[in-house]
């Protein structure tokens, strides 16, 4: 099983100091982290798209292109590209350019997005939320599988026998579908034979096992081979040398995101006791020592049949030095344990 890392380029004001990392510094830190992950043999680094002040990355493709110039092996992915408010033609060009720059290491993770700030920004209607994504995903796949392309739909002008260039480094661009747990998304990805990425934002990851089974059954119904039915599980957490140290470091930053979610979305604000329960044994939040996190990744990975597990460890702007240490522990201590268990 492969290990990966996700980030949104978090730069919220530090809950301990009140300082906010400048965008330029947050981007430089991101590139330094990707370079380290590549050197350690971590398989994937994904960058999410947001259009809010507490995040540094609104255009993952641009940052990933910079990362391509300083890395050798790591897969460079979006996490996610909010396809509903993008032009699939332009997105495809951005990621095939990245694919050529990196010589086949690009991955386009398409999703609806867990935030909706891009809809008014780009003139899309939330009332078209589902229809936009379905049509644009269909167009994206049509472009990838046909050269030239003829297509027509509801939300953009038709294409008539046009070439969308550049083409991918290999025959196809790696296009994955992200979901937070919608059964229809699992079915769609399976029927299309696309890799699926499960964003586990809260709760026990075991609850995704039935969705993974649904995905694989849909893939079989679509007559897709197992090699195309690739499952990535996402995890929020943090790694330090000691279990208690990791839990204490991560708590104020995790709580800062919970406060934002409570204000913006009406989430009930959790308590420290809730956090302690979620981090005990890295049950819901993969926060702990390398051994503790590795054991949890292995446990859930076996249960759901994951091909990749990706960690998000910089929530609300955990200090750069601490994130670098967490990445180092992921690569030098967690990854060998996972490889030993899965024989990779």
C-alpha positions as CSV (number, residue, x, y, z in Angstrom):
1,X,0.0,0.0,0.0
2,X,1.3,3.5,-0.9
3,X,1.4,6.4,1.5
4,X,0.6,10.0,0.5
5,X,0.1,13.5,1.9
6,X,-2.7,16.1,1.4
7,X,-2.6,19.8,2.0
8,X,-4.7,22.9,1.4
9,X,-1.8,25.2,2.1
10,X,-3.4,26.2,5.4
11,X,-2.3,29.6,6.8
12,X,-4.9,30.5,9.3
13,X,-3.8,32.7,12.2
14,X,-1.9,30.6,14.6
15,X,-4.2,29.8,17.6
16,X,-1.2,30.1,20.0
17,X,0.5,33.2,18.6
18,X,-2.1,34.9,16.4
19,X,0.5,35.2,13.5
20,X,-0.6,34.4,10.0
21,X,2.0,33.0,7.6
22,X,2.3,35.2,4.4
23,X,1.2,33.5,1.2
24,X,4.7,33.5,-0.3
25,X,6.1,31.7,2.8
26,X,3.2,29.2,2.8
27,X,3.9,28.3,-0.8
28,X,7.6,28.1,-0.2
29,X,6.9,25.8,2.8
30,X,4.6,23.7,0.6
31,X,7.3,23.1,-2.0
32,X,9.9,22.2,0.7
33,X,7.5,19.6,2.1
34,X,6.8,18.1,-1.3
35,X,10.6,17.9,-2.0
36,X,11.1,16.1,1.4
37,X,8.3,13.7,0.8
38,X,9.7,12.8,-2.6
39,X,13.2,12.2,-1.1
40,X,11.6,9.9,1.6
41,X,9.8,7.7,-1.0
42,X,6.3,8.9,-0.1
43,X,4.2,8.1,-3.2
44,X,1.8,11.1,-3.6
45,X,1.4,14.7,-2.6
46,X,-2.0,16.3,-3.2
47,X,-2.9,20.0,-3.0
48,X,-6.4,21.2,-2.5
49,X,-8.2,24.2,-4.1
50,X,-9.7,26.9,-1.9
51,X,-10.5,30.6,-2.4
52,X,-10.4,31.8,1.2
53,X,-7.9,33.9,3.1
54,X,-6.8,31.0,5.5
55,X,-5.5,29.0,2.5
56,X,-2.6,29.8,0.2
57,X,-3.6,27.6,-2.7
58,X,-6.4,28.6,-5.2
59,X,-4.7,27.0,-8.2
60,X,-3.1,23.6,-7.3
61,X,-1.8,23.1,-10.9
62,X,0.5,26.1,-10.7
63,X,2.0,25.0,-7.4
64,X,2.3,21.4,-8.5
65,X,4.1,22.5,-11.7
66,X,6.7,24.2,-9.5
67,X,7.0,21.0,-7.4
68,X,7.6,19.0,-10.6
69,X,10.8,20.9,-11.2
70,X,12.3,19.9,-7.8
71,X,11.0,16.3,-7.5
72,X,11.8,13.0,-9.3
73,X,9.3,10.3,-8.4
74,X,6.3,11.5,-6.4
75,X,2.8,11.7,-7.9
76,X,1.6,15.3,-7.9
77,X,-2.2,15.5,-7.5
78,X,-4.9,18.0,-6.9
79,X,-7.0,17.4,-3.8
80,X,-9.5,18.3,-5.1
81,X,-10.0,20.3,-8.3
82,X,-13.5,21.7,-7.9
83,X,-14.6,20.6,-11.3
84,X,-18.1,22.0,-11.0
85,X,-16.8,25.6,-11.3
86,X,-14.0,24.9,-13.7
87,X,-13.8,24.7,-17.5
88,X,-12.9,21.0,-18.2
89,X,-11.0,22.0,-21.3
90,X,-8.7,24.4,-19.4
91,X,-8.3,22.1,-16.5
92,X,-7.3,19.3,-18.8
93,X,-4.7,21.4,-20.4
94,X,-3.3,22.5,-17.0
95,X,-2.9,18.9,-15.8
96,X,-1.6,17.5,-19.1
97,X,1.0,20.3,-19.0
98,X,1.9,19.2,-15.5
99,X,1.9,15.6,-16.7
100,X,4.4,16.5,-19.4
101,X,6.6,18.5,-17.1
102,X,6.7,15.7,-14.6
103,X,7.0,12.9,-17.2
104,X,3.8,11.2,-16.2
105,X,3.4,12.0,-12.5
106,X,0.3,14.2,-12.6
107,X,-3.1,13.2,-11.1
108,X,-6.2,15.2,-11.5
109,X,-8.5,14.6,-8.5
110,X,-12.0,15.9,-9.5
111,X,-14.7,16.6,-7.0
112,X,-17.5,18.8,-6.0
113,X,-15.5,20.3,-3.1
114,X,-16.5,20.5,0.5
115,X,-16.6,24.3,0.4
116,X,-18.7,26.3,-2.0
117,X,-17.0,29.7,-2.2
118,X,-16.0,29.0,-5.8
119,X,-19.6,29.0,-7.0
120,X,-20.3,32.7,-6.7
121,X,-16.7,33.5,-7.6
122,X,-17.0,31.9,-11.0
123,X,-20.7,32.6,-11.6
124,X,-22.0,29.0,-11.1
125,X,-25.4,28.3,-9.4
126,X,-25.5,26.1,-6.3
127,X,-28.9,24.9,-7.6
128,X,-26.9,23.3,-10.4
129,X,-24.5,21.6,-8.0
130,X,-25.0,18.0,-9.1
131,X,-25.8,18.6,-12.7
132,X,-22.7,20.7,-13.2
133,X,-20.4,18.1,-11.8
134,X,-21.9,15.2,-13.8
135,X,-21.7,17.1,-17.1
136,X,-18.2,18.5,-16.6
137,X,-16.8,15.1,-15.5
138,X,-18.3,13.6,-18.6
139,X,-16.7,16.2,-20.8
140,X,-13.3,15.8,-19.0
141,X,-13.4,12.0,-19.7
142,X,-14.4,12.6,-23.3
143,X,-11.4,14.9,-23.8
144,X,-9.1,12.3,-22.3
145,X,-10.4,9.4,-24.3
146,X,-10.8,11.2,-27.7
147,X,-8.6,13.2,-29.9
148,X,-10.1,15.2,-31.6
149,X,-13.2,15.9,-29.6
150,X,-16.8,16.5,-30.6
151,X,-19.2,17.2,-27.7
152,X,-22.2,19.3,-26.7
153,X,-23.9,20.0,-23.3
154,X,-25.8,22.4,-21.3
155,X,-23.2,24.5,-19.4
156,X,-20.7,25.5,-22.1
157,X,-20.4,25.9,-25.9
158,X,-20.1,22.7,-27.9
159,X,-16.8,21.4,-29.3
160,X,-16.7,20.3,-32.9
161,X,-13.8,18.1,-34.0
162,X,-11.2,20.1,-32.0
163,X,-7.9,18.9,-30.5
164,X,-7.3,19.7,-26.8
165,X,-3.5,20.0,-26.3
166,X,-1.1,19.0,-25.0
167,X,-2.0,15.4,-24.7
168,X,-0.9,13.4,-21.6
169,X,2.7,12.1,-21.3
170,X,1.2,8.6,-21.6
171,X,-2.0,7.4,-23.3
172,X,-4.3,8.7,-20.6
173,X,-4.2,11.3,-17.8
174,X,-4.8,9.8,-14.4
175,X,-8.2,11.2,-13.4
176,X,-9.6,10.3,-10.0
177,X,-12.9,11.1,-8.3
178,X,-13.1,12.5,-4.8
179,X,-16.0,11.9,-2.4
180,X,-16.8,12.5,1.2
181,X,-19.0,9.4,1.4
182,X,-21.9,9.8,-1.0
183,X,-22.9,6.3,-2.2
184,X,-23.8,7.6,-5.7
185,X,-20.2,8.9,-6.1
186,X,-18.8,5.5,-5.3
187,X,-21.2,3.9,-7.9
188,X,-20.3,6.5,-10.5
189,X,-16.6,6.1,-10.0
190,X,-16.9,2.3,-10.2
191,X,-19.0,2.2,-13.3
192,X,-16.6,4.6,-15.0
193,X,-13.6,2.6,-13.9
194,X,-12.0,5.6,-12.2
195,X,-9.8,5.6,-9.1
196,X,-11.7,6.9,-6.1
197,X,-10.5,8.9,-3.1
198,X,-12.4,9.0,0.1
199,X,-12.1,12.1,2.2
200,X,-12.6,11.0,5.8
201,X,-13.3,14.3,7.5
202,X,-14.8,12.9,10.7
203,X,-15.8,9.7,12.5
204,X,-14.4,6.2,12.2
205,X,-12.9,5.3,8.8
206,X,-14.4,1.8,9.1
207,X,-17.7,3.3,8.1
208,X,-16.3,3.6,4.5
209,X,-15.9,-0.1,4.1
210,X,-19.4,-0.6,2.7
211,X,-18.8,2.3,0.2
212,X,-15.6,0.7,-1.0
213,X,-17.4,-2.6,-1.5
214,X,-20.1,-0.7,-3.4
215,X,-17.4,0.9,-5.6
216,X,-15.8,-2.4,-6.4
217,X,-19.1,-4.0,-7.2
218,X,-20.0,-1.2,-9.5
219,X,-16.6,-1.5,-11.1
220,X,-17.2,-5.2,-11.7
221,X,-20.6,-4.4,-13.2
222,X,-18.9,-1.9,-15.5
223,X,-16.5,-4.7,-16.5
224,X,-13.4,-2.8,-15.3
225,X,-10.3,-4.6,-14.3
226,X,-9.1,-4.5,-10.7
227,X,-6.0,-2.5,-11.7
228,X,-8.2,0.4,-12.6
229,X,-10.3,0.2,-9.4
230,X,-7.9,2.0,-7.1
231,X,-8.9,3.2,-3.6
232,X,-7.3,6.0,-1.7
233,X,-8.3,6.7,1.9
234,X,-7.7,10.1,3.4
235,X,-6.9,10.7,7.1
236,X,-6.6,13.8,9.3
237,X,-3.9,13.5,11.9
238,X,-0.4,14.3,13.0
239,X,2.8,12.4,13.9
240,X,5.4,13.1,16.6
241,X,7.9,10.9,18.3
242,X,5.6,10.3,21.3
243,X,1.9,9.7,21.2
244,X,1.0,12.3,23.8
245,X,3.3,14.9,22.2
246,X,1.5,14.5,18.9
247,X,-1.9,14.8,20.5
248,X,-1.0,17.9,22.5
249,X,0.7,19.6,19.5
250,X,-2.2,19.0,17.1
251,X,-5.1,19.8,19.4
252,X,-5.2,23.7,19.2
253,X,-4.9,23.6,15.4
254,X,-7.6,20.9,15.0
255,X,-9.8,22.9,17.3
256,X,-9.3,26.1,15.2
257,X,-10.7,24.3,12.2
258,X,-13.6,23.0,14.2
259,X,-14.4,26.6,15.4
260,X,-14.4,27.7,11.8
261,X,-16.7,24.9,10.8
262,X,-19.0,25.6,13.7
263,X,-19.4,29.2,12.6
264,X,-19.6,28.6,8.9
265,X,-21.6,25.5,8.8
266,X,-23.3,25.1,12.1
267,X,-21.3,22.1,13.3
268,X,-21.6,21.4,17.0
269,X,-18.3,22.6,18.6
270,X,-16.5,19.5,20.0
271,X,-14.8,19.5,23.4
272,X,-11.3,18.4,24.4
273,X,-12.9,15.1,25.6
274,X,-14.3,14.6,22.1
275,X,-10.8,15.1,20.7
276,X,-9.2,12.7,23.2
277,X,-11.7,10.1,22.3
278,X,-11.0,10.6,18.5
279,X,-7.3,10.4,19.0
280,X,-7.2,7.5,21.4
281,X,-5.4,4.7,19.6
282,X,-5.6,7.0,16.5
283,X,-9.2,5.8,16.0
284,X,-10.8,8.7,14.2
285,X,-7.9,11.2,14.0
286,X,-4.7,9.5,13.0
287,X,-2.7,11.4,15.7
288,X,0.1,9.7,17.6
289,X,3.5,8.1,17.5
290,X,4.8,6.5,14.3
291,X,4.0,3.0,15.6
292,X,0.4,4.0,16.6
293,X,-0.3,5.7,13.3
294,X,1.2,2.8,11.3
295,X,-0.8,0.2,13.1
296,X,-4.0,2.2,12.4
297,X,-3.2,2.7,8.7
298,X,-2.5,-1.0,8.4
299,X,-5.7,-2.0,10.3
300,X,-8.1,0.2,8.2
301,X,-6.2,-0.4,5.0
302,X,-6.7,-4.1,5.3
303,X,-10.4,-3.7,6.3
304,X,-11.3,-1.5,3.3
305,X,-8.8,-2.9,0.8
306,X,-7.1,0.5,0.3
307,X,-4.4,0.9,-2.3
308,X,-3.2,4.2,-0.8
309,X,-3.5,6.1,2.5
310,X,-3.0,9.8,2.5
311,X,-2.4,12.0,5.6
312,X,-3.4,15.6,6.1
313,X,-1.2,17.0,8.9
314,X,-1.0,20.8,8.5
315,X,-4.5,21.8,9.6
316,X,-4.9,25.5,10.5
317,X,-1.2,26.1,9.9
318,X,0.6,23.7,12.2
319,X,4.2,25.3,12.3
320,X,6.3,24.4,9.3
321,X,9.1,22.8,11.4
322,X,6.7,20.5,13.1
323,X,5.1,19.5,9.8
324,X,8.5,18.7,8.3
325,X,9.2,16.5,11.3
326,X,5.9,14.7,10.8
327,X,6.6,14.1,7.2
328,X,10.0,12.7,8.1
329,X,8.5,10.3,10.6
330,X,5.9,9.3,8.0
331,X,8.6,8.4,5.5
332,X,11.3,7.0,7.8
333,X,9.2,5.1,10.4
334,X,5.5,4.7,9.3
335,X,6.2,3.8,5.6
336,X,8.6,0.9,6.3
337,X,6.1,-0.7,8.7
338,X,3.3,-0.4,6.1
339,X,5.5,-1.8,3.4
340,X,6.6,-4.7,5.6
341,X,2.9,-5.5,6.3
342,X,1.7,-5.3,2.7
343,X,4.8,-6.6,1.1
344,X,5.4,-3.5,-1.1
